[in-house]
Amino acid sequence: MSDIVIFEEDVGPVEVRLEGETLWATQGQMAELFDTSTDNIGLHLRNVYAEAELDEAATTEDFSVVRQEGKRQVRRRLKHY
């Protein structure tokens, strides 16, 4: 079972997933934590995997996330790193 961890930033809280000693975050969550764009996070991740600094299969996981969109709740699978 995983826990949700909330980081308080100047822009507001950022929720991430914690499983054991592993913290999982989407590109959007990382962008909030590091005060940058999701494009910059994506570029950095592509470079990390292209240069084989990390193995993508070992450092990514798809989690089901429920989001409020308008008046309905939508369940989506989002990639976490």
C-alpha positions in Angstrom: 0.0 0.0 0.0 1.2 3.5 -0.8 1.0 6.7 1.1 0.4 10.2 -0.2 2.9 12.7 0.8 2.2 16.4 0.6 5.0 19.0 0.0 4.2 22.6 0.8 5.6 24.9 -1.8 5.1 28.7 -2.4 2.7 27.8 -5.2 0.7 25.5 -2.8 0.7 21.8 -1.8 2.1 19.2 -4.2 1.0 15.6 -3.6 3.2 12.7 -4.5 3.1 8.9 -4.0 5.4 7.2 -1.5 5.9 3.4 -1.6 8.4 2.1 0.8 11.5 4.2 0.2 10.4 5.2 -3.3 8.8 8.5 -4.1 6.7 8.6 -7.3 5.7 11.8 -9.1 4.2 12.7 -12.4 6.0 15.2 -14.7 3.5 17.8 -13.6 4.2 17.2 -9.9 8.0 17.4 -10.6 7.5 20.6 -12.5 5.7 22.1 -9.5 8.3 20.9 -7.0 11.2 22.3 -9.1 9.3 25.4 -10.3 9.8 24.7 -14.0 7.7 23.5 -16.9 6.6 20.0 -17.7 8.5 20.4 -21.0 11.7 20.9 -19.1 11.0 17.9 -17.0 10.2 15.8 -20.1 13.4 16.9 -21.8 15.5 16.0 -18.8 13.9 12.6 -18.4 14.4 11.8 -22.1 18.1 12.8 -21.8 18.5 10.6 -18.6 17.0 7.6 -20.4 18.8 8.3 -23.7 22.2 8.4 -21.9 21.3 5.3 -19.9 21.8 7.1 -16.6 18.7 5.2 -15.4 16.7 2.3 -16.8 13.3 3.6 -17.8 11.5 0.3 -17.1 12.9 0.3 -13.6 12.1 3.9 -12.8 8.6 4.4 -14.2 5.2 3.1 -13.1 1.7 3.7 -14.3 -0.8 4.5 -11.5 -4.5 5.0 -11.8 -5.4 8.6 -10.7 -8.9 10.0 -10.2 -9.3 13.6 -11.2 -12.2 16.0 -11.0 -13.0 17.3 -14.5 -15.9 19.7 -14.3 -18.7 17.9 -12.5 -17.4 14.4 -13.1 -14.6 12.3 -11.7 -12.4 10.8 -14.4 -10.0 7.9 -13.8 -6.8 8.0 -15.8 -3.5 6.1 -15.9 -0.6 8.5 -15.4 3.1 7.7 -15.7 5.1 8.3 -12.5 8.8 8.6 -12.2 
